[in-house]
Structure formats: structure tokens, C-alpha cells
Amino acid sequence: MAVLTRPALDRAAIIKREIFYFFTGLAVTLVVLETLWPDIILVYFNLNWLWLLWLLSALSLLIKKSRPNKE
Amino acid sequence: MLRLRWRQRSFLFKLRLFLGLLIILLAAFFLYLKILPGGRITYEKSWPAGLRSGKGFISGFQPAERFDDSQFLRIVADPVYFYLFTPRAFNQATVTVTYRDRLGPDAPLVEIGVLQDKLTERYELQPLQNRVVDDLRFRWLRLEDSADRLVLQAERHYDSATEFFRDLRAGYLRDCPGGPTACLAVYNYEPDFNYRLPDYAPLRSLTIDQPLRGPHRFYLYLKDEPWQLSLDFVDLNQDKAQDPITVQVSCGNRIIASQTIADHNPTPNDGRLEDKHLVLSGAGQPAGACLADVRISSDVVMAKIVSSSDKLAFIGRVWPVSGTGSLRLFTDASYLTASTANPASLGEIHFAGRSFALSQTDEQFVFTAGEGSKEIVVAKDDIILSNNGVFALARSSLFNPAFWKADRPWSATSSLKYLIADYAPPREEAGWKTATARLSLAGAARENGRYRFLLSIPGLQGQPGAAADLEIRDLRITLNGLTLGQKIANMFRNLWPY
């Protein structure tokens, strides 16, 4: 974590990482709500779409991390 | 100072704060939709269905062979069920349906209902369309046409509705020698009227040892003497559900006796027959028809009824089983609907002196005849018989304190001369009709957050390629219930009742 928040890390990378955290937090919150009150979320919104966004966000983060640093 | 501090905060802090607040706001939004503090919400479903992410609130249409939803919701056979998911309980539902129909004269009625009792599968039905009333509205003379009721007369006997209702309360109607029940038809309306049997002899006991399966309701005529109703049941224990037995007797709107036998069998599907017995009794009642409501599941058979009154007529539906065959029944309705799930029960049914064939299982057959009381003879039982009248096992027991229900056309020779209905016809615009029905959800069955609805179009018995159908474009359900403030106030009231 400390490595990722270094000042050298550009703003786009921070946003990308924080969006991943956001999707993780949102998915966990909605799953907890759905578990407590069944169908409260699923009638409005299919959680699979959120999991897909979460997966894409995680993949983009991993791809970026695996590229060699040009500097 | 605060502004300075905010400027000093890092970009990461601000971004996290924003995204964190977004999660909290979204969670709060869904919680708001769960609680619905205003106590009112509308859910809709339209056809053709657009792109939709969630499951939707109105779903689970079944059985699949009775409709086709590739464009509009095209219903070809009766009835069709669906579910409404609600995040909380409500007291009332206002259902608005936009539809067009190609229904023939055999299917004049479209009704919608909500499941009230899961055990007996009983629905509270409300009208969407009644062609019989719509037709009479323009052919007969209108005595009253208000939001509450429609009162019609075939010929000019009354000048005002006040006069008409005054006579009805007194048990008399002009040009009606057979009494009000002989010449008044009603629809979705219960007049203030106390039925009296004109030639009633004091109580004589009656024993019915024809087993009847599932829930039944019957009229019982009581007059001044103490009364008793003794019922024997057999729990077949064929399905997994518990089978409680409840019998309630009510006169007017007052329950005069009620008894329940809980089902404590830990293995309710072990196939072991269980005998149960119930006795209800009471002091003398003022003369009139009382209603006995036997609430049992179809896993229970009412094996024997011993009644102190011999005037006992089953309302609308009987399911005789396990008898000796060649059963004789009597009915006052002009038609008979028969169906069976048992291939061994297929065969002939004699109704009003004519023979009709019950040739297929799981299909409803409708047989018609003239008016007056008629005999039904079934060679084999395990057949569900139904109509809009009453059934009795002896001609002398047959009596019907209810008014004729205007849910199907009647012959020109009929004695019916008046009609009272609580019904508003659908509005028509550009070939589409819009009808509204109000349903009470206060006592409705709600399981896993879902209410079960029924769309009933009696007489519509087509196949997917059939010409007769009803196509629904929009289904809108507005729900009303307690607000959050009222719920909290009720909670405190229950905690501290004084």
C-alpha cells in the first residue's frame, strides 16, 4: 500500500486504484444488504453487472502494475 | 480556516471521501426504498419488455402455456398467476391494467385478485371488466349511477334509489312475487338484506357421509333453536405441508363459532391416515342463513358432516371423493363446470337430464342448462364441480340466500328485474382499455416478501393459437400502507397501551 501512494504515482493510477476499492466496497455493502433483506437490491439491479465492473477494474489495475516502469 | 484545511488535504483523501460518501448514499437510497417512509409506491410492468437489469417487482407469470409475452402479455386461458414483490407490507393495492381483448360472449368477465389464504387458495377478486353489467347499463333504466354503486331496473317500478333500498331492507321488491333473491342480480355488492326461508320447518338433523376433499363453504339455515355442527376429517398426509383445520360459522358479519385443530404431526407426508373430529354448537340464532367456512388444505378430506339443520347448501364448489360412485347432487345454477386430475374419474356427467362427457384430465368442461334447480349425477367421483350457485346432496337441502351474481348473461325468460353493482367500466382510448381495481392487502398472504395475484377470465379456455385472447400492455400497481411515522407511533402505542 505504501508503495502505491508514493508521490511519484500519477493521478490516473490513483483514480484507477480507488475506483477498484470503490467497487469492492459497494459490492460488499450491496451483498450485505441483499443478505439481510432478500431481493431488496436484485429487484432493481442485477449485481452481476457490478461484479463485472469490479472485475474489469481489477484487471486494469493488474495489467498496469505488470507493465515495466518507463522512468 | 476550514477552507484552508480542506485545501491542505491530499487528492487521495478527497477522492476517498467522495467515493466513500457515494457508497453510503447508495446504501441509504436502497434502505429508503426498503422502508418507503411515505407508505406509498407504484410498481409497473410494460410489454413489450425493454432492457431491464433487475428482476423487477412484478414477475413469475404462470402457467406458461396460458400466455405468450413475446410482444404484449397475451393471455389465452384462464387463470394466470403472477407475483408482486414488495420490500415491506402494505394495506391496499390499486391495480391499473391497460389491455385490449377479443373475448367472446362466453367470457364476459375479467377480474383480478390477491391470495388471501394460502391453505385454501382463496383469492379476493375485484372486477376489471363485466360485459353483462356494461350491456345492461345501456339497456335497463338507471336508478343510480354513482361512484359507489350502479342500480338498474328492467322496467319502471321505482322512481328513486331511496325507495328501492327502503323496500329491499323490508324484504320486498315491486313486481317480485318470489322475493328479492328471485329478481335481484348483484355484482361485487352485498345488499343490506336478511334472507328468510318462507316455508321453513323447525330443525331436522342432516347427515352427509359423502367425503369432500379440500376447503368448502356452505350455507346453514338457522332459526331460534340451539344448533350443532359435527365434522369428521381425515388427514391424508400426502404432502409435506402441515394441515391445520379451521371451521368458522358466521351469521351476518358476526362470527358465532370458530374452532381450530393444529397439525402436530412431525412427518406430514408419511401417508398415514389421521382421523380428526370437530364439534361446533351455539344457542338459538335469529332466523337467517349462516355461513360455515371449512378451511382445510386439499390434503384433508371432510369425511362426514352431521348438522342439526337440514338446510345445508355448499357454495360454488364441491369436490366429492372416495364415495361409492353414482353420486347425486342438486344445484340451482344454469351451468356446471367440471374438472378432474384423476384419469379414473373421466366419463359421463348427467346434468339437468342431459349427458355430458368429461373426456380429459386437467381441463375445465362447462355444461349449460336452463334455470331452476337441477340434478347432477356423476358415475365416478374425484371430480371438482363448480358454478356460481349452490350445491346440495338432497333436493330438500337446496337453498340459496345469495343474490344472483351478474357474472354471466341470463336468459330473456329469467325473473331478474333489478341489478346492483359496485363496478366502473374500463375507459377506452385508441383501442386500449384501462381498468382499475382496488384490493385489500391487510389480510393477504405474503410469503418471502411476495403477494400472489390472479388474473381471472372465466370462460377463456383457448390454446396459444386461439382467436379469443386478452392482451395486456401495462400493469401498474400502486401500494398504500402505513407511513414510517405511523409505524413508530403504533410501536409506542403497543409498548405503552395506556
Interface residues (C-beta under 8 A of the other chain):
Chain A: T5 R11 I14 I15 E18 I19 Y21 F22 G25 L26 T29 L30 L33 W37 P38 D39 I40 I41 L42 V43 Y44 F45 N46 W49
Chain B: F11 L12 L15 R16 L19 G20 L22 I23 L26 A27 F30 L31 L33 K34 S53 G54 K55 G56 F57 F85 P87 N448 G449
